Amino acid sequence: MKRFSKLLSIGGICLILHLVISTQAHAATPLLQQTSSYSVLGPPTVSVPLINQVLASYHSPAAGKGQALFDDGVKYGVDPVFALAFFMHESSFGTTGVAQFTLSLGNLRCISAYSCYNGYSSFPTWEAGFDAWYSLIRDVYVDAWHLSTVEQIIPTYAPASDHNDVAGYISAVESAVDSWRTGQIAEFGSVHQVPTISSTPPVVASTATAVGPTAKTTRTPYAADQYSILGKPSVDGAFINQILAQYHSPAAGKGPLFFAEGVKYGIDPIYPLAFFMLDSIFGTEGLSRVTHSLGPLPTPTTVTCHCQDFHGYRRYATWDESIADWFQYIHDGYVKQMGLTTVSQIVSVYLRTNDTSAIRFTIKEIEHRVDLWHNAQAQTPST
C-alpha cells in the first residue's frame, strides 16, 4: 500500500529534524488544538495490556511489543493509541505490504539513518520503527509544522495526490481510537501513565480545599535514607541556571526561582532539579513539553494552583507557576501531611508503579545526580 508519509527528501527531513530537535523549537511549541479529542498530544489513553491484546488478535509480527509502543508515546508526549491506529491502517499491524519487510509502523519514506527498501525506510527492529514514527510525528508534524490533530496530520501524511483516501483514513483512525479507548475502560480500567517519574498522590484525607495530594494509594513508603530534601540550598541560582542551559531546557533562566522556592519551603532546590531531570530531562521530553510541568502532578487542581486539567495532569501557562506549585505540593502533601522527607520515602510513593526495581533505580539515579551536582558546586569558584 503506497503512502507518501512525509513529503520530504532524505536531505530535507534531516535538515528539519536538526532544526526542530533543538530546545529552542521545543520551548516555543504552542499548545496545539489541545481541545480536540483527536489531538495526538497527551498521556496514554490505552495501556500496555490492551496494546498487546490488539497486536496479538491480528497475529502481528510486532506482538508483545506493547511496552515499547507505550514507552515511546510517553517519551514523545504522543498518545500511543494513535500510533496503534496508524499501524493498523498502514499495514494491519505489519501483516501486509512493505511493512512485513521494513518493520515500519507507518511506512515511512527513506531516512538517511536507516537503509532504504523500495523507497521506504527499513528498520532493524520493530522498536526502532516505532521510535522513528513517534519522532517524526512529534518533531516534524507537531513542533515544526504545528499540526497536532488527526484531521491536520493525515492530509500531509497520506495526501490525496498520492492516491490516498484522506477522508477514509481520518475516519478509520478516529474510529479505531474511539473503539480502543472504550475497550480500555471496559476491560482494563483507566490508564495510569508511567513516565520515568510520575507523582502518585500519597494517602491523605480528601478536602475540597486541600493543597496537597488527595487521591489514595495503598503503597507503603520505603525506609528513610540519608538524602533528606529538607535544608538550606546546597546549590545557588547561578549553578541551577548553568545546568538548565547546558541541557537547553525551556525552563532555562529559572534558577533564581528554584532557589527562592527552596528557601520559602525549606527544601534544598537540588532535589527538585534532580526530579525535573529524571522526569523529562528538564522539560525537553515527554508530557512536560505540553504541560510545562516540573513533575507530572495529578489533578484535581487546587485553589492555590494556577493550572488546568490536562488528561488528569496539571498543565501550567508558565514554568514559574509549575515550579512554585511543585515545591508547595511536595512540602504540603509529602513533608507535612505524610512526614516523608527523604528521597527513598518520597520516590516510593511519588513513582506510579509497584515495580521495586524501577523504584530503586529512580532513587539511585536521583541520589547519584545530587552527589554529582554537590561536587560540581563545591568546585565552582565563588563570585
BELGI-V417914 format. One record per run of one state. SS is the DSSP state (alpha for helix, beta for strand, coil for the rest). FROM is the first residue (numbers start at 1). LEN is the number of residues. If there is no record, write none. Layout:
# BELGI-V417914
{{SS;FROM;LEN} {SS;FROM;LEN}}
This chain:
# BELGI-V417914
{{coil;1;9} {alpha;10;11} {coil;21;2} {alpha;23;5} {coil;28;11} {beta;39;1} {coil;40;1} {beta;41;1} {coil;42;6} {alpha;48;10} {coil;58;8} {alpha;66;11} {coil;77;1} {beta;78;1} {coil;79;1} {alpha;80;12} {coil;92;7} {alpha;99;4} {coil;103;6} {beta;109;1} {coil;110;5} {beta;115;3} {coil;118;2} {beta;120;3} {coil;123;3} {alpha;126;17} {coil;143;6} {beta;149;1} {alpha;150;8} {coil;158;2} {alpha;160;3} {coil;163;3} {alpha;166;22} {coil;188;11} {beta;199;1} {coil;200;28} {beta;228;1} {coil;229;1} {beta;230;1} {coil;231;6} {alpha;237;10} {coil;247;8} {alpha;255;11} {coil;266;1} {beta;267;1} {coil;268;1} {alpha;269;12} {coil;281;7} {alpha;288;4} {coil;292;5} {beta;297;2} {coil;299;8} {beta;307;4} {coil;311;2} {beta;313;4} {coil;317;2} {alpha;319;18} {coil;337;5} {beta;342;1} {alpha;343;8} {coil;351;5} {alpha;356;23} {coil;379;5}}
